[in-house]
Structures are given as structure tokens and as C-alpha cells.
Amino acid sequence: MEIRGYFTAQSPQSYNGYFGLPSGYSMDAGRLNSTTLRDNLGAFVFNSTGAGIYNDGSGGILTANLNDLVNVMFTYRSSSSGTDMAIMAANTVGSGDSISLQAKVPIAGWNSTFNPVLSMPLVEIGGNMESGLWYGASANNANGSSGYTYRPFYSNVSYNTVSNLGTVTNNDVSAWNFQANQKVKATINWTWSQTSSGQYSASIIKKNTLGSNVTDGSSDWTGYKIAKANSHAAQTPVEISATVLMEAGDYLFPVTNVTDSDTGTDRSVISLTVEKDFSNTNMAHIIKPAVCILKDVKAYNADGGNATDGAFRTRDLNTIEGESWFVTLSDPNFTLEPGMYKIEARVPFVGTSYSSARLYDVTNSAAVNYSNTSWTFPGGSLCIIDTVKTVTSSTQYRIEYRVSVSSSGNGLGVQQNTDSTAKSVYTQVVIEKLK
């Protein structure tokens, strides 16, 4: 990453001198020296209104501290004879002093084939989802001395795939509970019934602690119940469902106010679905391809030119449009810088019988790709070249054509001819930089 800048100090505070990298970037420790403050990342010039800093107040170098890979340090020689560097302290800078700087910083994740898509902070898109099913309660609350007697669901069968987004615990110590390890959306469904008839209650709790020795009616659950139901007839299932957002460390678990929950396998079931929460996702990783268009543009009353048979010959390209930072045009050739490109060329012919075109590598004297063959006698047609090309070093290309029958004047395309304010457009090449 190349960094250049200039600033003027206002009222310096009691901090060492440094500047931070943009959010999401850090230095590549593998390309830094193992000794702190020995990397020369660049230089700065210090223009002081006062006494300045050591070494005539002229400035110093920008270095890296291996213990801090997101900040670049302003440093200077700490003695007149040594080579050690010291971080420039705030008291060496006064109000009105200015600093100009330039640095090259090795960035983690970058290599010699720079890819702007991969170099941006990566963001996950799409739903990571897990689900599980537990059924068949055993005689619950059998171990009251454990301190976790209020969760009645001990499963003797489980289809559990919830392990990446959080942890499901299901044993005689803490009964059934789910703890999220990141921000998730959880949907829980619990069917429950008790052995005896009566007005019994059950609730699903979301809380950041499990608690101990309390029942559904406890004040510990005030404000933490996300679903509640009552039961009347014996062995009649009651369904309790909820969907809730959970932070890392939050628990979900069921509680009741009875100690004789029904053990029937068809009346004691918990199902859970957990999805990673992607709300407020930063979409900065989406980058559009850069697009450049090369054209052969002539006057409204100028034909495309003579088509000559017998060999592959060069087509004109004299106009560049769109984003041209990766393309250099010198009619009829164009140069591409290293990268991956999608290239589409549309090449017109008139009255040339068998006609074709090709993308030609001028630098390496080689054909890259050929178009379809068109029959253009007596009328006209287009030949189209489609290709994806990875360029490893700066390379020059051109569009070439070959015909079986020569055609003079408009063999390479017919003029617009009807409007003096218009242009006649012939060969066109659309180049998309994919990376």
C-alpha cells in the first residue's frame, strides 16, 4: 500500500507519533524485520517552527512495530552515533509544525498479483444454518442436588447438528440448553405435557446465565421469558414456540413448575433451528468490473476501408471510452496491463465472402482467439470474438481480419451517410477487467 500525505499540527497531546492504516488492513508481519523499529517503510520531512527534533530537525523514517501491525510509527535516530530508532514523542511537535510523508507498507493478504476483490476485508454472505431434534423425556428433576432442577427435558435420543453456531448441552446435570457462540437467529419449538391434569405452566427462557434451583414461577425469569403456555389435561401436549435473536453467550432453555413431566416419546419433543445473523453486513467487498471500449470511429460519410484478401491484416482502433487506466491505445494496437480480462470484439464486413477476425498478441507474435466465420456476399455481416485472457505482463494486442474476396471502399464496413452530425463506427472491442 502506497501512502502519501501532509498535515499541520494543532495542539499536540501526550502520545507517541504514528498514523493508522485504513480500517480492515494490517501489515504483513512476515515481511517485516524481527527486531522492533528496524523497518524502513518510508520517510517524513519535519518542518518545525521551533527547535525541531534530533538530527537538525529535518525529519526521520517511518517504521513498523511488530507489536502493533495497524499503525505506522514516526521515528528518528536516538543518538548521533548509533543506528537505533526511537518513536517521535509528542513534545517534539508544536502547534503550526508540519510533516510531509511517503511510505510503502506490506499488507497482509496481498501479493505481487494484486487483486482488489480479495484484498478487501472478506464478508460472509448467505445463511449458515444448523438444526437439531431431541425427544423422549426421562424422569426429570431426579437429581435436585445438582442445582439445575428446573429444566425438565432429558432426552434419550438426539439428532443434533447444532455445534458450529453454538453448543447444545443435554444431560442429567444441566438438562437441555443451547448457548450461542456468536450472533444468531434461533427458532425453538417445544411440545410438553405433565403426568397429572391441572393448571401447570411452562416457559422458554433466553438469558445469559443458566441459574439454579428455580421453577417457572421464579422471579429470576421476569423479563427473560420469550414464550409461555399452560397445560390442563394429563398427557396432553402443549406447544411452545419462539424465534429470537441471540448474542454470543446467551442461553435458551425450557422451564416448568412441575416435577412430573410426561415421559411419552410423542409428547416430549424439542426442535431447534439456528441461523447466523447477517443483519447490518458491510457490503464493501462487492466491486464492479472496470470496463473499457475501443472503437474505430470515422466521419459520417467515410467507409470502413478496403478489405484485401490473401492474409490476416490489421483493423483500425482509434478511439477509447470508459475506464482506461488499464488500457493504452496506439492505433491500431492496444496494451493491457497484468490482470484477467473478458474481451469481446465486433468486426463488420461487406461483400467479402468468407470473412473472419482474430485477437492477435503483437508482443509475443501469436494468435489468441478467433471469431466465427461469416458469409458476407453480396451483403454484410459481423464477426464476433469472445475470450477470457489472463495477462501476466504488459502485452500489446490488435484486431486482425482475413477475407476470401477483396472488397474496396466499404469492405470493412458501410458509412453512416445520412446525418452530418453523426459518426460511422466500425470495429469495436469491449474489455472488462475481471481482476
PLY file of the C-alpha trace (Angstrom):
ply
format ascii 1.0
element vertex 435
property float x
property float y
property float z
element edge 434
property int vertex1
property int vertex2
end_header
0.00 0.00 0.00
1.44 3.37 -1.01
0.69 6.22 1.38
1.46 9.89 0.85
0.29 12.78 2.94
0.81 16.16 4.58
-0.56 17.64 7.78
-0.07 20.56 10.15
-0.14 20.05 13.91
-2.65 21.95 16.01
-2.38 21.23 19.76
-0.32 18.02 20.19
-1.31 15.67 23.01
0.87 13.34 25.08
1.07 10.47 22.60
3.84 8.96 20.50
3.84 9.81 16.82
2.04 7.39 14.48
-0.74 7.18 11.91
-3.20 4.30 11.46
-3.84 2.20 8.37
-7.36 2.27 6.88
-9.89 0.08 8.68
-9.62 -3.60 7.74
-5.93 -3.58 6.81
-2.86 -4.68 8.75
0.83 -5.09 7.96
2.28 -8.42 6.89
4.49 -9.45 9.82
6.27 -11.99 7.61
7.72 -9.17 5.50
8.88 -7.10 8.46
12.12 -7.40 10.42
12.04 -9.41 13.63
13.53 -6.51 15.59
11.15 -3.74 16.57
11.56 -0.40 14.76
14.11 -1.59 12.19
11.92 -1.43 9.07
12.28 1.49 6.70
8.77 1.87 5.26
9.33 5.43 4.09
10.37 8.87 5.20
8.91 12.06 6.57
10.09 15.65 6.45
9.57 17.71 9.58
9.20 21.48 9.18
9.43 22.93 12.67
8.56 26.42 13.85
10.63 25.73 16.99
13.70 23.76 17.96
12.71 20.68 15.98
13.80 17.12 16.70
17.18 15.43 16.78
19.38 15.48 13.70
18.81 19.08 12.69
15.04 18.79 12.84
14.95 17.53 9.25
12.74 14.50 9.77
13.13 10.74 10.04
11.85 7.42 8.79
8.52 5.61 9.06
8.86 2.20 10.70
6.79 -0.75 11.96
6.37 -2.06 15.48
5.76 -5.83 15.38
3.51 -5.49 18.42
1.22 -3.08 16.56
0.55 -4.05 12.93
-2.13 -1.44 12.21
-0.11 1.73 12.95
2.96 3.25 11.25
5.42 4.96 13.59
7.24 8.27 13.14
10.83 7.57 14.29
14.24 9.28 14.32
17.81 8.44 15.28
18.06 8.31 19.04
21.77 9.17 19.13
24.30 10.84 16.91
26.44 7.73 16.50
24.01 4.79 16.83
21.60 3.22 14.40
18.74 2.59 16.81
15.48 4.39 16.16
13.14 5.97 18.71
9.45 6.85 18.30
8.99 10.59 17.92
7.37 11.90 21.12
4.57 14.43 21.10
6.67 17.07 22.82
8.89 17.30 19.73
5.97 18.69 17.71
4.49 22.10 18.29
1.41 23.88 17.07
1.94 25.01 13.48
4.64 22.42 12.71
4.06 20.44 9.53
5.00 16.96 8.32
5.11 15.55 4.80
5.35 11.76 4.44
5.57 8.95 1.93
5.58 5.22 2.72
5.20 1.76 1.17
3.61 -0.69 3.61
3.43 -4.52 3.16
-0.21 -5.51 3.65
-1.30 -8.90 4.98
-3.12 -10.89 2.29
-1.61 -9.02 -0.67
0.91 -10.45 -3.12
2.55 -9.43 -6.39
-0.64 -10.11 -8.40
-2.77 -7.53 -6.63
-6.47 -8.38 -6.63
-8.76 -5.61 -5.32
-11.60 -8.08 -4.67
-9.52 -10.37 -2.46
-7.65 -7.54 -0.75
-10.81 -6.05 0.74
-11.99 -7.28 4.12
-13.87 -10.52 3.50
-17.54 -10.60 4.45
-19.64 -13.76 4.65
-22.93 -13.67 2.76
-25.68 -16.26 2.93
-27.13 -18.28 5.79
-25.12 -20.75 7.79
-27.86 -22.88 9.31
-27.95 -25.78 11.76
-30.85 -27.72 13.26
-31.46 -30.45 15.79
-34.27 -32.63 17.18
-34.46 -34.09 20.71
-37.30 -36.26 22.02
-38.22 -38.69 24.77
-38.01 -37.07 28.22
-36.87 -39.24 31.12
-37.93 -38.81 34.74
-36.82 -35.25 35.26
-35.68 -33.39 38.38
-34.27 -36.66 39.69
-31.03 -35.04 40.84
-32.10 -31.93 42.73
-28.72 -31.70 44.43
-27.14 -30.69 41.12
-28.59 -27.20 41.32
-30.14 -27.40 37.86
-33.50 -28.96 38.62
-35.87 -26.67 36.75
-35.16 -27.82 33.19
-37.30 -30.92 32.73
-36.11 -32.21 29.37
-33.54 -35.00 29.46
-33.50 -36.61 26.03
-32.60 -40.21 25.42
-32.49 -39.72 21.62
-30.96 -36.77 19.72
-30.47 -35.74 16.10
-28.12 -32.90 16.89
-26.28 -30.93 14.22
-26.09 -27.71 16.24
-22.42 -27.39 17.11
-20.86 -24.68 14.93
-23.11 -21.72 15.78
-23.38 -22.67 19.43
-23.46 -25.60 21.84
-26.35 -27.83 22.90
-25.98 -29.43 26.33
-28.33 -32.28 27.15
-27.55 -34.34 30.26
-28.67 -35.11 33.80
-26.64 -32.24 35.26
-27.94 -29.24 33.36
-30.71 -30.85 31.26
-31.38 -29.36 27.82
-29.99 -25.91 26.88
-28.48 -24.12 23.90
-25.76 -21.48 24.21
-24.90 -19.28 21.19
-21.25 -18.57 20.45
-22.00 -15.71 18.02
-24.91 -13.56 16.93
-27.65 -15.89 15.64
-31.37 -16.15 14.99
-32.82 -19.16 16.84
-36.21 -20.77 16.33
-37.24 -23.20 19.07
-40.35 -25.39 19.27
-41.11 -27.36 22.45
-44.04 -29.75 22.94
-44.55 -30.59 26.60
-47.11 -32.21 28.88
-47.28 -33.31 32.52
-48.45 -36.59 34.02
-51.34 -35.11 36.06
-54.16 -32.83 34.98
-54.11 -29.28 36.24
-53.10 -25.70 35.64
-49.35 -26.13 35.14
-47.10 -23.68 33.32
-44.01 -23.91 31.14
-41.82 -21.25 29.55
-38.87 -20.85 27.20
-36.15 -18.63 28.66
-33.48 -16.54 26.91
-30.82 -15.36 29.34
-27.04 -15.04 29.59
-26.89 -17.34 32.66
-28.50 -20.69 33.44
-29.41 -20.03 37.09
-30.20 -22.79 39.60
-32.95 -24.30 41.79
-35.83 -22.23 40.44
-39.08 -23.05 38.65
-41.18 -21.36 36.00
-42.80 -19.12 38.60
-39.50 -17.75 39.90
-38.76 -14.04 39.70
-35.40 -14.98 38.15
-37.20 -15.32 34.83
-39.02 -11.98 34.93
-38.19 -10.21 31.70
-36.47 -13.28 30.17
-39.48 -15.36 29.07
-39.88 -15.41 25.30
-42.79 -17.90 25.21
-45.22 -19.35 27.80
-48.03 -21.92 27.88
-50.34 -23.64 30.37
-51.43 -27.25 30.46
-54.73 -28.76 31.73
-55.41 -32.39 30.81
-52.89 -35.08 31.72
-50.60 -36.27 28.93
-51.96 -33.64 26.55
-49.09 -31.91 24.73
-48.85 -28.14 24.75
-46.75 -26.48 22.03
-44.48 -23.53 22.86
-42.60 -21.76 20.03
-40.38 -18.69 19.68
-37.97 -17.04 17.28
-35.38 -14.75 18.84
-32.05 -13.03 18.12
-29.23 -14.15 20.41
-25.85 -12.63 21.20
-22.74 -14.70 21.92
-23.10 -16.21 25.42
-26.91 -16.19 25.52
-28.79 -19.35 26.55
-32.13 -20.85 25.50
-33.74 -23.41 27.81
-37.21 -24.66 28.91
-38.54 -24.45 32.47
-41.72 -25.74 34.18
-43.33 -25.50 37.62
-43.89 -29.28 37.94
-41.70 -32.29 38.71
-43.64 -34.96 36.87
-43.34 -34.14 33.17
-44.78 -36.76 30.85
-42.13 -39.19 29.59
-44.01 -40.28 26.46
-41.75 -40.03 23.41
-44.52 -38.50 21.29
-45.29 -35.85 23.88
-41.81 -34.55 24.74
-40.01 -33.02 21.76
-37.64 -30.08 21.26
-36.69 -28.88 17.78
-34.19 -26.07 17.23
-33.03 -24.21 14.11
-30.14 -21.74 14.33
-29.10 -19.31 11.60
-26.13 -16.95 11.56
-27.33 -13.34 11.73
-26.15 -11.29 8.73
-28.02 -8.06 9.54
-26.09 -4.79 9.04
-23.49 -6.58 6.93
-20.92 -4.28 5.34
-21.10 -4.91 1.60
-17.85 -3.10 0.74
-16.40 -6.33 -0.67
-18.58 -6.08 -3.82
-16.55 -4.42 -6.57
-17.77 -3.91 -10.15
-15.52 -4.79 -13.11
-13.83 -1.86 -14.86
-14.98 -1.58 -18.50
-13.16 0.00 -21.46
-14.42 0.23 -25.06
-12.11 0.64 -28.06
-13.61 1.72 -31.41
-12.78 2.53 -35.00
-14.65 5.84 -35.44
-14.68 7.72 -38.76
-16.65 10.58 -40.29
-20.32 10.05 -41.10
-19.54 9.80 -44.85
-16.36 7.71 -44.59
-16.47 3.98 -45.35
-14.63 1.42 -43.24
-11.95 0.94 -45.89
-10.70 -1.62 -48.38
-10.81 -5.30 -47.42
-7.86 -7.14 -49.00
-7.67 -10.91 -49.30
-4.63 -13.19 -49.11
-3.53 -12.81 -45.43
-4.54 -11.61 -41.98
-4.50 -7.82 -41.95
-4.94 -5.14 -39.26
-8.21 -3.38 -38.34
-8.19 0.24 -37.12
-8.87 1.23 -33.49
-8.61 4.96 -32.87
-10.98 5.82 -30.01
-11.01 4.82 -26.32
-14.03 5.19 -24.00
-14.91 4.23 -20.43
-12.33 3.34 -17.79
-8.94 3.36 -19.46
-6.48 3.11 -16.56
-5.55 -0.47 -17.50
-5.50 0.05 -21.33
-3.21 2.10 -23.57
-4.32 2.68 -27.18
-1.94 3.47 -30.04
-3.92 2.89 -33.26
-4.23 0.11 -34.27
-2.63 -1.59 -31.23
-3.72 -1.58 -27.59
-1.75 -2.59 -24.50
-3.16 -4.40 -21.45
-1.53 -4.34 -18.03
-1.31 -7.56 -15.91
-4.70 -8.95 -14.88
-7.61 -11.12 -16.06
-9.84 -9.73 -18.82
-13.02 -10.59 -20.69
-12.62 -9.36 -24.29
-15.39 -9.11 -26.90
-14.74 -7.73 -30.39
-17.37 -6.99 -33.09
-15.86 -6.74 -36.59
-18.02 -5.76 -39.65
-17.55 -6.84 -43.30
-19.35 -6.18 -46.60
-19.09 -8.25 -49.80
-16.02 -10.22 -48.72
-17.45 -13.78 -48.93
-15.75 -15.93 -46.26
-14.72 -13.49 -43.53
-13.19 -13.91 -40.07
-11.26 -12.00 -37.40
-8.82 -12.76 -34.59
-7.27 -11.24 -31.49
-3.52 -11.12 -32.08
-0.75 -10.87 -29.46
1.73 -8.41 -31.00
4.26 -8.69 -28.17
4.58 -12.47 -28.46
3.67 -12.83 -32.16
0.81 -15.26 -31.56
-2.91 -15.55 -32.31
-5.01 -15.55 -29.10
-8.53 -16.38 -30.29
-10.59 -16.46 -33.48
-14.09 -15.28 -34.34
-16.89 -17.08 -36.10
-16.72 -17.16 -39.91
-19.33 -15.05 -41.74
-20.55 -15.21 -45.34
-20.74 -11.62 -46.50
-21.53 -11.66 -50.21
-23.20 -9.65 -51.53
-24.44 -8.18 -48.22
-22.68 -7.64 -44.90
-22.27 -9.30 -41.53
-20.38 -9.24 -38.20
-17.63 -11.49 -36.94
-17.50 -11.71 -33.13
-14.53 -12.64 -30.94
-15.22 -13.76 -27.33
-12.39 -14.67 -24.97
-11.15 -14.50 -21.39
-7.43 -13.81 -21.12
-5.02 -13.69 -18.19
-2.19 -11.24 -18.86
0.95 -11.78 -16.76
2.97 -8.83 -18.05
2.28 -5.70 -20.09
1.22 -7.02 -23.54
0.27 -5.36 -26.83
-2.66 -6.66 -28.93
-4.57 -5.80 -32.12
-7.60 -6.99 -34.09
-6.84 -8.64 -37.43
-9.11 -9.84 -40.27
-8.98 -12.20 -43.23
-11.35 -12.43 -46.23
-11.61 -14.72 -49.22
-12.64 -11.94 -51.63
-11.29 -8.39 -51.68
-13.84 -5.58 -51.45
-12.84 -1.97 -52.00
-14.26 1.14 -50.31
-16.74 -0.34 -47.86
-15.37 -3.88 -47.49
-14.61 -3.17 -43.80
-17.97 -1.51 -43.14
-20.58 0.85 -44.59
-20.61 4.58 -43.77
-23.44 6.20 -41.78
-24.00 8.67 -44.66
-27.37 10.14 -43.59
-26.53 12.70 -40.87
-23.51 15.01 -40.94
-23.57 15.30 -37.13
-23.20 11.52 -36.71
-20.18 9.20 -36.83
-19.52 5.93 -38.63
-18.42 3.24 -36.17
-16.75 0.04 -37.34
-14.60 -2.37 -35.25
-15.47 -2.27 -31.53
-13.67 -4.03 -28.65
-15.24 -4.24 -25.16
-12.71 -5.07 -22.41
-13.80 -5.92 -18.84
-11.10 -6.15 -16.17
-12.19 -9.08 -14.01
-9.23 -8.87 -11.60
0 1
1 2
2 3
3 4
4 5
5 6
6 7
7 8
8 9
9 10
10 11
11 12
12 13
13 14
14 15
15 16
16 17
17 18
18 19
19 20
20 21
21 22
22 23
23 24
24 25
25 26
26 27
27 28
28 29
29 30
30 31
31 32
32 33
33 34
34 35
35 36
36 37
37 38
38 39
39 40
40 41
41 42
42 43
43 44
44 45
45 46
46 47
47 48
48 49
49 50
50 51
51 52
52 53
53 54
54 55
55 56
56 57
57 58
58 59
59 60
60 61
61 62
62 63
63 64
64 65
65 66
66 67
67 68
68 69
69 70
70 71
71 72
72 73
73 74
74 75
75 76
76 77
77 78
78 79
79 80
80 81
81 82
82 83
83 84
84 85
85 86
86 87
87 88
88 89
89 90
90 91
91 92
92 93
93 94
94 95
95 96
96 97
97 98
98 99
99 100
100 101
101 102
102 103
103 104
104 105
105 106
106 107
107 108
108 109
109 110
110 111
111 112
112 113
113 114
114 115
115 116
116 117
117 118
118 119
119 120
120 121
121 122
122 123
123 124
124 125
125 126
126 127
127 128
128 129
129 130
130 131
131 132
132 133
133 134
134 135
135 136
136 137
137 138
138 139
139 140
140 141
141 142
142 143
143 144
144 145
145 146
146 147
147 148
148 149
149 150
150 151
151 152
152 153
153 154
154 155
155 156
156 157
157 158
158 159
159 160
160 161
161 162
162 163
163 164
164 165
165 166
166 167
167 168
168 169
169 170
170 171
171 172
172 173
173 174
174 175
175 176
176 177
177 178
178 179
179 180
180 181
181 182
182 183
183 184
184 185
185 186
186 187
187 188
188 189
189 190
190 191
191 192
192 193
193 194
194 195
195 196
196 197
197 198
198 199
199 200
200 201
201 202
202 203
203 204
204 205
205 206
206 207
207 208
208 209
209 210
210 211
211 212
212 213
213 214
214 215
215 216
216 217
217 218
218 219
219 220
220 221
221 222
222 223
223 224
224 225
225 226
226 227
227 228
228 229
229 230
230 231
231 232
232 233
233 234
234 235
235 236
236 237
237 238
238 239
239 240
240 241
241 242
242 243
243 244
244 245
245 246
246 247
247 248
248 249
249 250
250 251
251 252
252 253
253 254
254 255
255 256
256 257
257 258
258 259
259 260
260 261
261 262
262 263
263 264
264 265
265 266
266 267
267 268
268 269
269 270
270 271
271 272
272 273
273 274
274 275
275 276
276 277
277 278
278 279
279 280
280 281
281 282
282 283
283 284
284 285
285 286
286 287
287 288
288 289
289 290
290 291
291 292
292 293
293 294
294 295
295 296
296 297
297 298
298 299
299 300
300 301
301 302
302 303
303 304
304 305
305 306
306 307
307 308
308 309
309 310
310 311
311 312
312 313
313 314
314 315
315 316
316 317
317 318
318 319
319 320
320 321
321 322
322 323
323 324
324 325
325 326
326 327
327 328
328 329
329 330
330 331
331 332
332 333
333 334
334 335
335 336
336 337
337 338
338 339
339 340
340 341
341 342
342 343
343 344
344 345
345 346
346 347
347 348
348 349
349 350
350 351
351 352
352 353
353 354
354 355
355 356
356 357
357 358
358 359
359 360
360 361
361 362
362 363
363 364
364 365
365 366
366 367
367 368
368 369
369 370
370 371
371 372
372 373
373 374
374 375
375 376
376 377
377 378
378 379
379 380
380 381
381 382
382 383
383 384
384 385
385 386
386 387
387 388
388 389
389 390
390 391
391 392
392 393
393 394
394 395
395 396
396 397
397 398
398 399
399 400
400 401
401 402
402 403
403 404
404 405
405 406
406 407
407 408
408 409
409 410
410 411
411 412
412 413
413 414
414 415
415 416
416 417
417 418
418 419
419 420
420 421
421 422
422 423
423 424
424 425
425 426
426 427
427 428
428 429
429 430
430 431
431 432
432 433
433 434
